[in-house]
Each structure stands twice: as C-alpha cells, then as structure tokens.
Amino acid sequence: MKKIIIMVLIAVFSYAQSTFSDPQPTFENPRKLVINIHDNDLETVNHNIGTIYNILKEYPNESLKVAVVLYGKGMRVIKKDYDEATLNRIKSLMEYDVEFIGCKNTMESMKWTQKDFIDGIEYVQAGIVEVIERQTSGYVGVTPY
C-alpha cells in the first residue's frame, strides 16, 4: 500500500511541475519576456500583474527576465497617484528584478515629469519601439489581458 501511495504522490508531483522546452531556462540562458501595458483600467492592470506573478512562480530562480513596458494610458499605472494597492504590487515585482519601463513620448504629451512616477522606473523615448526592440533581441512579447 505504501508503494502505491508513493507512486501516486510522485505522479501528482511530476504532473504539477512545468515542463520547459529545450534549451532549459538557466541563469546563463534565461527566458525573456516583454509585456506591454497600454491601458490604465484597474482590473486589466491587476490581471496583468497577477499573470506576471504566476509566470515568476513557474520558473526557477534567476532563469527568467521580465520587462514591462508602459506607454499611452498605461503610463498612468506607474504614477504616484494611481491605486495604492496596485503600486505596492508593482514595487514588489521590482524587488524580483522585473523591469518597468516608461515612455517619454507619453510623458511629454501629458506634461508629466519623472517626479510624477514611482521610483525605480527606467525610461525610453518610445515605449512601443522598446517592445519591438526587445522582441528583436529575443524577448517573447505577451499581452496577458
């Protein structure tokens, strides 16, 4: 009976583990993911953040690089006056080395400065161009919601 229980547990545990394509993700050869956020709808944003957490849980430590590029209405998501709970989730993701990259073109058109945004944001001139360039350099582009 013990052998059957052990075999069932091993089968369940094996099934629960994600299988990764070759080459396997490693520190030297991580998976690279770029997510663009171009909307500031709170439900959509939180769904995207939750998706990032779920992805991070599946990959071994330091075998995944995630960049989140925000532009257009999505830039509001990283403003200091956005939803506090959501900003805390974003800051938590930053502690897991998730990059958040803002669009200067959007900032200029809205007359915003870096002081309007939370700390730790990187900036590029054109957010959509950053998405294109990340994908060209091997990042997989994903829009979760």
Secondary structure, 3 states (H helix, E strand, C coil): CHHHHHHHHHHHHHHHCCCCCCCCCCCCCCEEEEEEECCCCHHHHHHHHHHHHHHHHHCCCCCEEEEEEECHHHHHHHECCCCHHHHHHHHHHHHCCCEEEEEHHHHHHHCCCHHHECCCCEEECCHHHHHHHHHHCCCEEECCC
